[in-house]
Amino acid sequence: MPRPADRTGEPAAGDTAPARIPRFTRAERQVHRATATLLTVCILTAACLYLPFLAELVGRRALLVTLHEWSGILLPVPLLLGLASRALRADLTRLNRYGPHDRRWLHSTLRRRRTGRPSGKFNAGQKLYAAWLAGAVLVMTATGLLMWFTHLAPVIWRTGATFVHDWLALAVIIAVAGHVWMAFGDPEARRGMRTGSVDAQWARREHPLWAAEARQHQPPETNHPPTGGAGS
């Protein structure tokens, strides 16, 4: 039986469990960074366009409008390009599948329990956030196009699009702020997105179902014979 890991997080002698587990490929991390960058530009330019004191401070409204429009149009592009990655497609499948463990995770989280929260590679909260943000981006893109190309729809449609775009933008800002807040509270999760691997103990604690799956797919270690003769 493998021995428990020591306090440093490294496996003890004789433990075959890896100290770190691969979590995200380079393509997945690049898609995340590109999407985060474009979304940040969208939010910052929107704030400068809608808040008078920021508009006066920054100026150059025409440039801000252009940056806001094109960063919004380009927002789905990193994900579309990333679909060439098999790992990204597999993770999208994981995000779109819900099981009994997700309901248990939500139940325990709503009751503020630290135990009894099983999750796969992504917990139920991450799945809901990803689904909501994807839908919000599609709606924001559609309403933004109606506001940008005024000849595409009558005035009443553009008025409704403006209303939906503005209030949904506020909801997106709140959701993204919560996502960033949660990320800052979990350094190992940030390290996984930055380097592509996570600590095995963190994986077993936060994503036990995925950690067990990942360990099963670890290549077996090669047992090298000891050097030296029989009398050494």
N, C-alpha and C positions, 0 to 999 in steps of 0.2 A: 504494500500500500504506500502511495507517495506520502512523503512527510509534508507537514504544513509549511508555508512560506515563512521566512523570518520577518522581523519588523521592518526591514528595508524594502520589502516587497519582492525581493529576489527569492526564487525557489530554493529550499534547503537542499543539502547534499542528497543525492539519490532521487530527487523529484524530477519527473520528466515533463512537468508542466512548463510552458514557456513563460519567461518573465513578462513579455509583451506579446500582444495579439494583433495581427494586421486587421485594420478596421475599414479604412477608405483608401482607394487607389489614387494615383496622381491625377487621373482624369476627373474623378469625383471631387477631389479637393479644388481643382482648377475651376470646375463648374460652380462650386459653392462660392469661391472667391469672386469670380466674375459677376455672378448674380448678386452677391452682397454689395459689390462696388456699384453696380448700376442702380440697385435699390436705394443705396445711400445717396447717390446723386439725385435721384427722383425726390427723396424726402427733403434733402437740404434745399434744392431749388424750389420745391413747393412751399417750404417754410418762408423762403425769401420773397416769393411771389404773393403770399397770402397775408403775411404779417407786416404791417406798415413800417415798424421800426427797423426790421431787417431789410426791407426793400429800400429804405432811405440810407441805411448803412452800406449796403452792397452796391446799389445802383445797377446800371446796365441791364435793364429789364429785358430788352430784346435778346441778349445773350442768355439770360437765365431761362427764358421761355424756350429757346432753341435747345439748350441742354436738357431741360425737363422733358420736352417732347421726344427727343431722340433717345434719351436713356430709357424712357418708358417703352418706346417702340422696340428697342433692342433687348428689353428685359427677358423675354422668353428665349432669345437666341442661344445663350450658353447651354441651356437645358436641351434644346433641340440638337445642337452640335454634339452634346455629350451622349446622346442616344447611341452613338457609334460604339460606346463603351459597354461591353457585356456586363461588367460589374455594376455600372450605373443602372442599367435596365433591370438587373436582379434586385437592386435596392429599391427601385420604384415599385417592383412587384411586392416587396416586403411592406412598403408603406401603404399599399392599397389592400392589404389583406388583414382582416381583423379576426381574432379568435377568442375563445373563452378566457385566456390569460389576459387579454386586453381589458375585458370587462372587470376582471378581478383587480387589475392595476388601477383602473379608474375608481372603483369602489373604495379601495384602500387609500388612494390619494385624496379623494374627497373627504374621507374620514380622518385624514392627516395621520395615517399610520405609516411608519417606516418599514414595517415588515409586511409580508404577504403581497408583494408587488412584483409578480413575475413579468418579465418582458423578454422579447426577442432582441434582435439587433436594434430595433426602434420601439420605444414604449408607446402606449396608447396616446399620450399627450403629444408626442412628436408626430405621430401619424395624423392626428386631428389638425395640428398646426400646419403641417405640410399640405393637407387637402384644402384647408381653408385658404391658405395663402395662394395656392395655385388657382383656385376659383376667383379670388379677389384680383389677382393679376390679370386674368382674362377679362373680367368685368371692367377693370380700370383701363385696360387697353382699348376695349370696344367703346367705352364712353369717351375716352380721350380722343379717339379718332373722330367721333361725332363733333367734338368741340374744336378739333384742329381743322377738319375739312367741313366748313360750314354749309357747303352746297350738298352734302350727302343726305340731309334730313331736314324736315321743316322745323320752324322755330320751337314748337312745343316739344319736339323730340330733343332738341339741343338743350332746352331748359331742364328737362328731366334728366338728361345725361349729366349736366353740370351739377345738379343736386346730388345724384348718386355718386358721381366722381368725388365730390368734395367730402361727403360724409364717409364714404368708404375709405378715402385716403386717411382720414382721422383714425378709423378703426385699424387700418394697416399699420400706422405709426405706433399705436398702442400695442398691437400684437408683436411687432418687431422689437419694440422696447422691452417687452416681457421676455422675448426670446434672448435678447442680448443680456438681460439681467440674469436669466437662468444660466447662460453660458459663463458669465463671470463668476458665478457661484460654484462652477464645476471645472477646475483647472485641467483635470485629466480629459474631460470631454473636448476642451479647446485644444489640448495637446494632440488628441487623436485626429482632429480636423487639420491641424497644422503639420503633423509628421506622418500621419497615416496609420499609426499603431497606438494601442492603449495598454495600460498596465493590466495584467491578467487578474489581479485581485479586484481592481475596479470593475472589470467586465463581469466577474462572478457576482459582485455585489449589486451592480446597477442593471445588468442585462444577463441574468443567469442562463436563460434558455439559449441565447446566442453564444455565450461563452462555452457551454457544453457542446454545442454544435461545432464551434470553431476548433475546439480541442480534438474532436473526433476526426476532423479533416487535416490535422497537423501531420506532416510526413513523419514516419517512424524514424527514431534515431538509430544511427549505425553504431553497433558495438564494436569498437576497435580492440583487437587483442593487445594485451600488455606487451610493452617492449622488453627486450632482454630475454635471456635464456630461462630454462626451468629453474635454475638455481639462484636466480636474481631475486 
